[in-house]
Amino acid sequence: MRDYKKELKDRVEFIKGMLKSSGCSGVVYGNSGGKDSALVGILCKKATDNVLGVIMPCQSKQNFGSDMSDALKVAEKFDIETVTVDLSDVKSEICTSIERICKITDAAGVNIAPRLRMTTLYAIAQSRGALVAGTGNRSEGYMGYFTKWGDGAYDFNPIADLTVTEIYEFLRFLDAPREIIEKAPSAGLYEGQTDEKDMGISYAAIDNYILTGKGTPEEIEKIEAAHRKSLHKLNPSAKYGG
């Protein structure tokens, strides 16, 4: 297990360094009510008082229920300023406009909400002279379980090297609300959605492979197949002549 007392100190200094080098005065992040955003919010708040968590429900009933409730619990416990921007109507409008041109596939439709959230965060951050903090973890990153130009877009990410297992350990160390620690990891894209159901494999298996290189042949093949398929998200966009 990591030395989370040292991890806390080092990550807070990292965030302070990002603010100093950028000349920005604060941090904006998406407060989804999940484990990753909870940890990012706590770390950023310990680095600066100028932190804004943005709750961005987007049509899913889960966004307006347990997600919002859990997001507010973290914000209240760690004294993080929080606002809510409802993106439901925005998504409806853009989908209606696109449907006049072509039918939106399920995969494309699911990715609209994360991209709307990215646009919202950057509009707020730029208006406030702030940086956008990313909330993706190492396990999601390796599996490519994030939206390109959506939650994969940020100015800095203080938890990108932590697996899901380590995220939970860190949250326990920080005494985060138990609801955050006990709930199944979910992007909240639709009712009943969970990360592990979408990926078809548990985070325990993913983390074990990342940290030890071990797993069943089936697990390893599934993890590596997902990683290979998502490399386009991790590599810079191709440029002619570059």
C-alpha positions as CSV (number, residue, x, y, z in Angstrom):
1,M,0.0,0.0,0.0
2,R,1.2,3.5,-0.8
3,D,2.1,6.0,1.9
4,Y,-1.0,8.2,1.6
5,K,0.2,10.8,4.0
6,K,3.2,11.4,1.6
7,E,1.0,11.0,-1.4
8,L,-1.3,13.7,-0.1
9,K,1.5,16.2,0.5
10,D,3.1,15.5,-2.9
11,R,-0.1,15.8,-4.9
12,V,-1.1,19.0,-3.2
13,E,2.3,20.5,-4.0
14,F,1.8,19.3,-7.6
15,I,-1.5,21.2,-7.9
16,K,0.1,24.3,-6.3
17,G,2.9,24.1,-8.8
18,M,0.4,23.8,-11.7
19,L,-1.4,27.0,-10.6
20,K,1.8,28.9,-10.1
21,S,3.3,27.9,-13.4
22,S,0.1,28.6,-15.3
23,G,-0.7,31.9,-13.6
24,C,-4.2,30.7,-13.0
25,S,-6.0,31.5,-9.8
26,G,-8.0,28.4,-9.1
27,V,-9.4,25.0,-10.2
28,V,-12.7,23.9,-11.8
29,Y,-13.6,20.2,-11.9
30,G,-16.6,18.0,-12.6
31,N,-18.2,16.7,-9.4
32,S,-20.0,13.6,-10.6
33,G,-20.6,12.1,-7.1
34,G,-18.1,9.3,-7.9
35,K,-14.9,8.2,-6.3
36,D,-12.5,9.9,-8.7
37,S,-14.1,13.3,-8.6
38,A,-14.3,13.1,-4.9
39,L,-10.6,12.5,-4.5
40,V,-9.7,15.2,-7.1
41,G,-12.0,17.7,-5.3
42,I,-10.4,17.0,-1.9
43,L,-6.9,17.2,-3.2
44,C,-7.6,20.5,-5.1
45,K,-9.3,22.0,-2.0
46,K,-6.2,21.2,0.1
47,A,-4.1,23.0,-2.5
48,T,-6.2,26.2,-2.9
49,D,-9.4,27.6,-1.5
50,N,-10.4,28.7,-5.0
51,V,-12.0,25.4,-6.1
52,L,-15.3,25.0,-7.9
53,G,-17.0,21.7,-8.3
54,V,-19.6,21.6,-11.1
55,I,-22.4,19.0,-10.9
56,M,-23.7,18.5,-14.5
57,P,-26.7,16.2,-14.7
58,C,-27.6,15.2,-18.3
59,Q,-30.9,13.4,-18.6
60,S,-30.0,10.3,-16.6
61,K,-32.2,9.8,-13.5
62,Q,-29.2,8.6,-11.6
63,N,-27.6,12.0,-12.3
64,F,-30.4,13.8,-10.4
65,G,-30.6,11.2,-7.7
66,S,-27.8,9.4,-5.9
67,D,-25.1,11.0,-8.0
68,M,-26.1,14.5,-7.1
69,S,-26.7,13.5,-3.4
70,D,-23.2,12.0,-3.1
71,A,-21.6,14.9,-4.9
72,L,-23.1,17.3,-2.4
73,K,-22.0,15.2,0.6
74,V,-18.4,15.4,-0.5
75,A,-18.7,19.1,-1.2
76,E,-20.2,19.7,2.2
77,K,-17.7,17.6,4.2
78,F,-14.7,19.2,2.6
79,D,-16.1,22.7,2.1
80,I,-15.9,22.8,-1.7
81,E,-17.9,25.4,-3.5
82,T,-20.4,23.7,-5.8
83,V,-22.7,24.7,-8.6
84,T,-25.1,22.8,-10.8
85,V,-25.5,23.1,-14.5
86,D,-28.3,21.0,-16.0
87,L,-27.3,19.9,-19.5
88,S,-30.4,17.8,-20.2
89,D,-32.1,20.4,-22.5
90,V,-28.7,21.1,-24.2
91,K,-28.3,17.5,-25.1
92,S,-31.8,17.2,-26.4
93,E,-31.4,20.2,-28.6
94,I,-28.1,19.0,-30.1
95,C,-29.4,15.5,-30.6
96,T,-32.5,16.8,-32.4
97,S,-30.3,18.9,-34.7
98,I,-27.9,16.0,-35.5
99,E,-30.8,13.6,-36.1
100,R,-31.8,15.8,-39.0
101,I,-28.5,14.9,-40.7
102,C,-28.0,11.3,-39.6
103,K,-29.1,8.7,-37.0
104,I,-27.0,8.9,-33.9
105,T,-25.6,5.5,-32.9
106,D,-25.7,4.3,-29.3
107,A,-22.0,4.8,-28.9
108,A,-22.0,8.3,-30.3
109,G,-25.0,9.2,-28.2
110,V,-23.4,8.1,-25.0
111,N,-20.4,10.2,-25.7
112,I,-22.3,13.4,-26.1
113,A,-22.8,14.1,-22.4
114,P,-19.1,13.8,-21.5
115,R,-18.3,16.2,-24.3
116,L,-20.9,18.7,-23.2
117,R,-19.5,18.5,-19.7
118,M,-16.0,19.2,-21.0
119,T,-17.3,22.3,-22.9
120,T,-19.1,23.5,-19.8
121,L,-16.0,23.1,-17.5
122,Y,-13.8,24.9,-19.9
123,A,-16.2,27.8,-20.4
124,I,-16.5,28.2,-16.6
125,A,-12.7,27.8,-16.1
126,Q,-11.7,30.3,-18.7
127,S,-14.2,32.8,-17.4
128,R,-12.8,32.4,-13.9
129,G,-9.1,32.3,-14.9
130,A,-8.9,28.8,-13.6
131,L,-7.5,25.4,-14.7
132,V,-9.7,22.3,-15.4
133,A,-8.7,19.3,-13.3
134,G,-9.1,15.8,-14.8
135,T,-10.7,13.0,-12.8
136,G,-9.6,9.9,-14.7
137,N,-7.7,7.1,-13.0
138,R,-5.0,4.7,-14.2
139,S,-7.3,1.7,-14.6
140,E,-9.7,3.7,-16.8
141,G,-6.8,5.1,-18.8
142,Y,-5.3,1.7,-19.6
143,M,-8.7,0.3,-20.7
144,G,-9.5,3.4,-22.7
145,Y,-12.6,3.8,-20.6
146,F,-13.1,7.5,-21.1
147,T,-14.5,9.8,-23.8
148,K,-12.0,11.3,-26.3
149,W,-12.3,15.1,-26.1
150,G,-14.7,14.6,-23.2
151,D,-13.6,13.6,-19.7
152,G,-10.2,12.8,-21.3
153,A,-9.7,16.6,-21.8
154,Y,-8.2,18.6,-19.0
155,D,-5.3,20.9,-18.0
156,F,-3.9,18.6,-15.3
157,N,-4.8,15.3,-13.6
158,P,-3.6,14.7,-10.0
159,I,-4.8,11.1,-9.8
160,A,-3.9,9.7,-13.3
161,D,-1.3,7.3,-11.9
162,L,-3.7,5.7,-9.3
163,T,-5.6,2.5,-9.9
164,V,-9.2,2.1,-8.7
165,T,-8.0,0.0,-5.8
166,E,-5.6,2.9,-4.8
167,I,-8.3,5.5,-5.2
168,Y,-10.4,3.7,-2.7
169,E,-7.5,3.3,-0.3
170,F,-6.8,7.0,-0.6
171,L,-10.4,8.0,0.1
172,R,-10.5,5.8,3.2
173,F,-7.3,7.5,4.4
174,L,-9.0,10.9,3.8
175,D,-12.2,9.7,5.6
176,A,-14.4,10.4,2.6
177,P,-18.2,9.7,2.9
178,R,-18.8,6.0,2.9
179,E,-21.5,6.3,0.2
180,I,-18.7,7.3,-2.2
181,I,-16.5,4.4,-1.2
182,E,-19.3,1.7,-1.2
183,K,-21.1,2.6,-4.5
184,A,-20.3,0.7,-7.7
185,P,-18.1,2.7,-10.0
186,S,-20.3,4.3,-12.7
187,A,-20.1,7.0,-15.3
188,G,-23.8,7.7,-14.7
189,L,-24.5,7.7,-18.4
190,Y,-27.8,5.9,-17.9
191,E,-29.8,4.3,-15.2
192,G,-28.1,1.2,-13.8
193,Q,-24.9,1.7,-15.8
194,T,-21.7,0.5,-14.1
195,D,-18.1,0.6,-15.4
196,E,-17.5,-3.1,-14.8
197,K,-20.7,-4.1,-16.6
198,D,-19.7,-2.0,-19.6
199,M,-16.1,-3.4,-19.7
200,G,-17.1,-7.0,-19.0
201,I,-14.3,-7.3,-16.4
202,S,-13.8,-6.3,-12.7
203,Y,-11.5,-3.5,-11.6
204,A,-9.9,-6.0,-9.2
205,A,-8.8,-8.0,-12.2
206,I,-7.7,-4.9,-14.2
207,D,-5.7,-3.5,-11.2
208,N,-4.1,-6.8,-10.5
209,Y,-2.9,-7.0,-14.1
210,I,-1.6,-3.4,-14.1
211,L,0.2,-3.7,-10.8
212,T,1.6,-7.3,-11.2
213,G,1.2,-8.3,-14.8
214,K,-0.8,-11.3,-13.7
215,G,-4.3,-12.6,-14.5
216,T,-6.1,-15.4,-16.2
217,P,-5.5,-15.8,-19.9
218,E,-9.0,-14.6,-20.5
219,E,-8.6,-11.5,-18.3
220,I,-5.3,-10.6,-19.9
221,E,-6.6,-10.9,-23.4
222,K,-9.7,-8.8,-22.6
223,I,-7.6,-6.1,-20.9
224,E,-5.0,-6.0,-23.7
225,A,-7.7,-6.0,-26.4
226,A,-9.4,-3.0,-24.8
227,H,-6.0,-1.2,-24.5
228,R,-5.1,-1.8,-28.1
229,K,-8.4,-0.6,-29.3
230,S,-8.2,2.6,-27.3
231,L,-4.6,3.7,-28.3
232,H,-6.0,6.4,-30.6
233,K,-7.3,8.1,-27.4
234,L,-3.8,8.1,-25.9
235,N,-1.7,9.1,-28.8
236,P,-1.5,12.6,-30.3
237,S,-3.7,13.3,-33.3
238,A,-2.0,12.6,-36.6
239,K,-0.7,15.7,-38.4
240,Y,0.4,15.9,-42.1
241,G,4.0,16.8,-42.2
242,G,4.5,16.3,-38.5
